[in-house]
Amino acid sequence: MICPKCGFQNEPSYRFCMRCGSPLAQQPVASPPQVPVNAFVSTPPPPAPSQPPIQSQPVPPPVPQQPIQQPVGYQPSMSQTYPSSAPAYGSMQQPQTSSLNIWGPFAGRGARRRHIGWLMDGRGDRAPELVQRIASKFNDRQIPNTNLTHENLTAKGLWVETRPYFILRRGLVTLALNISQVGRDLFISLASYIKPPISNFRVLVVGLMSLLWLFTTFAVPSMISAAADKALNGLAGGLFGGGGTPDTSGLLFLLCFLGPIGLINGLLLLAFLGFSVYKWLTEKDFLAGLRVKPNEFNEDDLMAMEKAVEQTVRLSLDEIGLDPNDLKATFNVSGGRVI
């Protein structure tokens, strides 16, 4: 407030000038405007200050993904594509039936080496999840020279059950892995088979026996007929003064030597054929008579495959939150546990 006498600038609340002491004139306080009672139209609020436009940031170009490097010589096949077929495995947990099957579920796989199972209490509802994880693990491991498929194995008999299995083949070794729910429990079954190799020596022996059978069946009868005619002509010449002598040495050789050998050879071939047919009807292996004991390479493949399946199952159980140590063998296993 300015003093009217000396012109000094005072604070608005002062009543006297701080320089000359003259009284200051007080300004009336302005009262707020009165709003009419009948005013019902509200005035619009003042417009907000305009904001500057937001500058858009440039979008960086997408980073190209590098292709996955596969091992040298690796060629993926349809039988190794598990993620698409694994749901079909999980959806087949309910038992199915087949009208007729003359072979057992593992016919044609060779001689059984081990069939063991484990049970985990109260974890049956995790079976589909475990199947999915095991299928993914099999693809990740890419076990060399191994063919992986899903197969439905059928029991032997009339109106029998069909169950899904993971089938792993490497050379002459076959492993079958089944994951299923038994009541409230989780059940894991593993069966291993070896089809023994075919012996080259047995193939050679059977081949020679087959040639001997062909010779004694088609060539020897004509030779016997020719030798008999010769012997009869010599005998007739001697009897009727022709001067001839009967030659029976060839006939005796054919009848007394080649004849019995051909007969024994034919019986052995018939027995071998009967054995092969029997093995085909019971084990689906027509060449069972030519096989020999598995060698060290076959045993190595079996141990490697069992170890690979063991690690796959244990890692899969651990990744879905289950403890592999909770698995309980359903019976005593000779040779130590696999899983």
matplotlib code that plots the C-alpha trace (Angstrom):
import matplotlib.pyplot as plt

x = [0.0, 1.5, 1.5, -0.4, 1.9, 5.5, 4.9, 6.5, 5.4, 4.0, 2.6, -1.2, -1.9, -0.2, -2.4, 0.3, 3.2, 6.5, 8.4, 6.3, 3.7, 0.8, -2.4, -3.0, -6.3, -7.8, -9.1, -12.5, -12.4, -14.0, -16.9, -17.4, -20.0, -23.4, -24.8, -28.5, -30.9, -32.5, -29.1, -29.2, -27.0, -23.5, -20.7, -18.3, -14.9, -12.0, -10.4, -7.3, -4.0, -3.1, -0.5, 2.3, 1.9, 3.7, 6.6, 6.3, 9.5, 10.8, 10.2, 13.4, 13.5, 13.0, 16.1, 16.4, 16.5, 19.4, 18.6, 19.2, 22.4, 21.8, 24.6, 26.5, 24.7, 21.5, 18.4, 15.0, 12.4, 8.6, 9.1, 11.2, 8.5, 7.0, 5.3, 2.5, 1.9, 2.3, -1.2, -2.6, -0.6, -2.0, -5.6, -5.3, -5.0, -8.4, -8.1, -9.1, -9.9, -9.1, -11.1, -8.3, -4.6, -2.5, 0.8, 1.8, 2.3, 6.1, 6.1, 8.9, 11.1, 13.3, 14.2, 13.0, 15.9, 14.1, 10.5, 10.1, 7.7, 7.4, 4.6, 4.3, 1.5, -1.2, 0.3, -1.8, -3.2, 0.3, 0.6, -0.4, 2.0, 4.8, 4.1, 4.4, 7.6, 9.2, 8.3, 10.0, 13.0, 13.4, 13.5, 16.0, 18.4, 18.4, 19.9, 22.2, 21.0, 17.7, 14.2, 11.4, 7.8, 4.4, 2.8, -0.3, 0.6, -2.1, -2.2, -2.7, -6.2, -9.8, -11.2, -7.9, -6.6, -4.5, -2.0, 0.2, 3.9, 7.0, 9.1, 12.8, 14.8, 18.6, 20.0, 18.7, 17.6, 14.0, 12.8, 9.1, 8.1, 4.5, 3.2, -0.3, -2.6, -3.5, -6.3, -4.8, -1.2, 1.3, 2.7, 5.8, 6.7, 9.8, 10.5, 13.7, 14.2, 17.1, 16.6, 19.8, 21.8, 21.6, 24.6, 26.4, 27.4, 23.8, 22.7, 25.5, 24.5, 20.8, 21.7, 23.8, 21.0, 18.5, 20.8, 21.2, 17.4, 16.9, 19.5, 18.1, 14.6, 14.9, 18.2, 18.7, 15.4, 16.4, 19.9, 18.4, 16.2, 19.1, 21.3, 18.5, 18.0, 21.7, 21.8, 18.7, 20.2, 23.4, 21.5, 19.3, 22.4, 24.0, 20.9, 20.1, 23.7, 24.4, 27.7, 26.9, 27.4, 25.0, 26.6, 24.9, 27.5, 26.0, 22.5, 23.7, 25.6, 22.5, 20.1, 22.4, 24.3, 22.6, 19.1, 19.5, 21.5, 18.7, 16.0, 17.8, 18.5, 14.8, 13.6, 16.0, 14.8, 11.2, 11.9, 13.6, 10.6, 8.2, 10.3, 10.3, 6.5, 6.1, 8.3, 6.4, 3.1, 4.3, 6.9, 6.5, 10.0, 10.3, 14.1, 14.5, 16.3, 19.1, 19.8, 22.7, 23.5, 23.7, 27.3, 29.0, 27.9, 24.3, 24.7, 26.4, 23.4, 21.0, 22.9, 23.2, 19.5, 18.4, 20.6, 19.2, 15.6, 16.4, 17.9, 15.0, 12.4, 14.2, 14.8, 11.2, 9.9, 12.1, 11.0, 7.3, 7.9, 7.9, 10.7, 12.1, 13.1, 9.4, 9.2, 8.7, 9.5, 6.5, 8.7, 12.3, 14.5, 17.6, 20.7, 19.8, 17.3, 17.1, 15.1]
y = [0.0, 3.4, 6.2, 9.2, 11.6, 10.3, 7.7, 4.8, 1.3, -0.4, -3.9, -4.2, -5.1, -2.0, 0.8, 3.4, 4.3, 2.7, 5.9, 8.9, 7.4, 8.8, 6.7, 4.6, 4.5, 1.0, -0.6, -2.3, -6.0, -7.2, -9.6, -12.6, -12.2, -13.4, -16.2, -15.7, -18.2, -19.0, -19.5, -23.2, -23.1, -23.9, -22.3, -24.7, -25.1, -23.4, -25.4, -27.4, -26.2, -28.1, -30.7, -31.0, -34.1, -37.2, -38.1, -41.8, -43.8, -45.8, -49.5, -51.5, -54.1, -57.8, -59.7, -62.7, -66.0, -68.2, -71.7, -74.5, -76.3, -80.1, -82.6, -83.6, -86.4, -86.0, -86.6, -86.1, -88.6, -88.8, -91.5, -89.1, -86.4, -86.9, -83.7, -84.1, -87.8, -87.6, -86.4, -89.4, -91.6, -89.8, -90.0, -93.8, -94.5, -96.1, -99.9, -100.9, -104.4, -106.4, -109.3, -111.7, -111.9, -115.0, -113.4, -111.9, -108.2, -108.4, -111.1, -110.6, -108.6, -111.5, -113.1, -111.3, -110.1, -108.0, -107.0, -104.8, -102.3, -99.5, -97.9, -94.4, -94.0, -91.4, -89.9, -91.5, -88.1, -87.0, -89.8, -87.7, -84.9, -87.5, -88.9, -85.5, -84.8, -88.1, -87.7, -84.3, -85.7, -88.5, -85.9, -83.8, -86.6, -87.8, -91.2, -92.2, -94.9, -95.3, -95.4, -94.1, -94.8, -95.1, -98.5, -100.2, -103.6, -106.3, -109.3, -112.8, -114.3, -113.4, -110.0, -108.9, -105.5, -103.1, -100.7, -97.9, -98.1, -96.1, -98.4, -97.8, -99.9, -99.9, -102.7, -106.0, -104.4, -103.3, -101.5, -101.0, -98.3, -97.9, -95.1, -95.6, -94.8, -97.7, -96.5, -93.5, -94.7, -94.0, -97.2, -97.4, -100.6, -101.4, -104.5, -105.2, -107.7, -108.9, -110.6, -112.7, -112.3, -114.8, -117.2, -117.2, -120.8, -121.9, -120.1, -121.9, -125.3, -124.7, -123.6, -126.7, -128.9, -127.2, -127.8, -131.4, -131.7, -130.3, -132.7, -135.8, -134.8, -133.9, -135.3, -138.6, -140.3, -139.8, -141.1, -144.2, -144.8, -144.6, -146.9, -149.4, -149.5, -150.0, -152.8, -154.5, -154.3, -155.9, -158.6, -159.3, -159.5, -162.1, -164.2, -164.2, -164.7, -161.1, -161.2, -158.3, -158.2, -156.3, -153.2, -152.6, -150.5, -147.2, -148.4, -149.7, -146.4, -144.3, -146.6, -147.4, -144.1, -141.1, -142.4, -142.6, -139.4, -137.6, -139.1, -138.0, -134.5, -134.1, -135.1, -132.6, -129.9, -130.8, -130.6, -127.2, -125.9, -127.2, -125.5, -122.2, -122.3, -123.1, -120.1, -117.9, -118.9, -118.4, -115.7, -114.2, -115.1, -117.5, -117.3, -118.4, -121.6, -119.5, -117.3, -117.8, -116.4, -112.5, -111.2, -108.5, -105.7, -106.7, -106.7, -103.2, -101.8, -103.3, -101.7, -98.3, -98.3, -99.2, -96.4, -93.9, -94.8, -94.7, -91.2, -90.0, -91.2, -89.9, -86.4, -86.2, -87.1, -84.5, -81.8, -82.2, -82.1, -85.8, -87.5, -90.5, -92.1, -92.5, -95.2, -98.7, -101.8, -104.1, -107.2, -108.1, -107.4, -109.5, -107.6, -104.4, -101.7, -99.8, -96.8]
z = [0.0, -1.0, 1.6, 0.2, 2.1, 1.4, -1.3, 0.6, -0.4, 2.7, 3.2, 2.5, 6.2, 7.6, 9.0, 9.4, 7.1, 8.2, 7.1, 8.1, 10.4, 8.5, 8.6, 5.6, 3.9, 4.1, 0.8, 1.0, 0.7, -2.5, -1.8, -4.0, -6.8, -5.9, -8.1, -9.0, -7.6, -10.9, -12.6, -13.7, -16.8, -15.9, -17.9, -19.7, -18.1, -19.8, -22.4, -21.4, -22.8, -25.9, -25.5, -28.1, -30.3, -29.1, -31.3, -32.3, -31.9, -34.9, -34.5, -34.8, -37.5, -36.3, -35.6, -37.9, -36.0, -36.6, -37.8, -35.2, -35.9, -36.2, -35.7, -38.8, -40.6, -38.6, -40.7, -39.0, -39.9, -39.3, -36.7, -34.6, -34.5, -31.1, -30.1, -32.6, -31.8, -28.1, -27.4, -29.3, -26.8, -23.8, -25.1, -25.4, -21.7, -21.6, -22.4, -25.9, -27.2, -30.3, -31.7, -32.5, -32.3, -32.7, -31.5, -28.2, -27.7, -28.2, -31.0, -33.5, -31.1, -30.3, -27.0, -23.9, -21.6, -19.0, -18.2, -15.1, -13.7, -11.1, -9.2, -7.8, -5.2, -5.8, -9.0, -11.7, -12.8, -13.9, -16.5, -19.5, -18.5, -18.0, -21.5, -23.1, -21.3, -22.1, -25.8, -25.8, -24.0, -26.6, -29.3, -27.4, -26.7, -30.4, -29.5, -32.4, -34.8, -32.9, -34.3, -32.1, -32.8, -31.0, -31.4, -30.0, -28.8, -28.5, -26.3, -27.6, -27.7, -28.4, -27.4, -25.8, -24.7, -26.7, -24.9, -26.3, -26.0, -26.8, -29.1, -29.4, -31.9, -32.4, -34.5, -33.1, -29.7, -29.0, -25.9, -25.1, -22.6, -21.3, -19.1, -17.7, -14.8, -12.6, -10.3, -8.5, -9.1, -11.8, -13.5, -15.7, -17.5, -19.5, -21.6, -23.5, -26.2, -28.4, -31.8, -32.1, -35.3, -38.2, -38.5, -41.8, -41.3, -40.7, -43.8, -45.8, -44.4, -45.2, -48.7, -49.3, -48.0, -50.3, -53.3, -52.3, -51.9, -55.4, -56.9, -55.2, -56.0, -59.7, -61.0, -59.1, -60.3, -63.9, -63.2, -61.4, -64.4, -66.8, -64.7, -64.4, -68.1, -68.6, -66.1, -67.6, -71.1, -70.0, -68.2, -71.3, -73.5, -71.2, -71.0, -74.8, -76.0, -76.9, -75.0, -72.7, -68.9, -66.6, -65.0, -61.7, -59.9, -60.9, -59.9, -56.5, -55.8, -56.5, -54.6, -51.6, -51.2, -52.7, -52.0, -48.2, -48.1, -50.0, -47.8, -44.6, -46.1, -47.1, -43.6, -42.0, -44.3, -43.6, -39.8, -40.2, -42.2, -39.6, -36.8, -38.8, -39.3, -35.5, -34.6, -37.0, -35.4, -31.9, -32.0, -35.5, -36.5, -39.5, -39.4, -35.8, -36.8, -38.4, -35.3, -32.8, -29.4, -29.2, -29.4, -27.3, -29.7, -29.1, -25.4, -25.5, -27.5, -25.0, -22.0, -23.8, -24.7, -21.2, -19.7, -22.2, -21.3, -17.6, -17.8, -19.9, -17.5, -14.4, -15.9, -17.1, -13.6, -12.0, -14.5, -13.8, -10.1, -9.2, -7.2, -9.1, -5.8, -5.0, -7.7, -6.2, -8.1, -8.4, -8.0, -7.4, -10.4, -11.2, -12.1, -10.4, -11.0, -14.3, -13.2]

ax = plt.figure().add_subplot(projection="3d")
ax.plot(x, y, z, "-o")
ax.set_aspect("equal")
plt.show()
